[in-house]
Amino acid sequence: MGTVRLPDRLLAEQLHQRGVPLAVVENALVLAAARRLIRATDAAPLSTIRSLAYFLPVIDEVLHLPVNPDYFRYLRHKIGRAILTR
């Protein structure tokens, strides 16, 4: 939307204070984006993400996932391919 809203800034500060690594937040964004992009073509359209709070459940999920970092590189690749084929 072009600006960083105060609630998003406060949430980012809370995540930092909790010691959530930036890489975890980034991987959560990648995972959520992949889930939104790589879905059934006949699925109903999703609304626009307007808040960092949307990603909180995914951030918590990534914090507890025993996943190799290569998986997130794979997802980045899949996102890139999905965007190119649209």
C-alpha positions, 0 to 999 in steps of 0.5 A, spaced: 500 500 500 506 504 499 506 506 507 508 502 513 502 502 518 503 503 525 500 496 527 505 493 522 511 496 525 509 494 532 508 487 530 515 487 527 517 490 533 514 485 537 517 479 533 524 482 534 523 482 541 521 475 541 527 474 538 524 471 531 529 471 526 528 475 520 530 469 516 524 465 519 519 471 517 522 471 510 521 464 510 514 465 512 512 470 507 515 465 502 511 459 504 504 464 505 506 466 498 507 459 495 500 457 498 497 463 495 500 462 488 500 455 487 493 453 488 487 450 484 486 454 478 478 454 479 479 456 487 475 462 489 480 469 488 483 471 495 483 478 498 489 482 498 493 481 504 493 488 508 497 486 514 503 483 517 498 480 522 496 475 516 502 472 517 503 470 524 500 463 524 505 462 518 511 465 522 509 460 528 508 454 523 515 456 520 518 457 527 516 449 529 518 446 522 523 442 522 525 443 514 531 444 511 533 451 508 533 448 501 525 447 501 524 455 502 529 455 496 525 450 492 519 454 494 522 461 491 523 457 485 516 455 484 514 462 486 518 465 480 516 460 475 508 461 477 509 468 476 512 467 469 507 463 467 501 467 469 
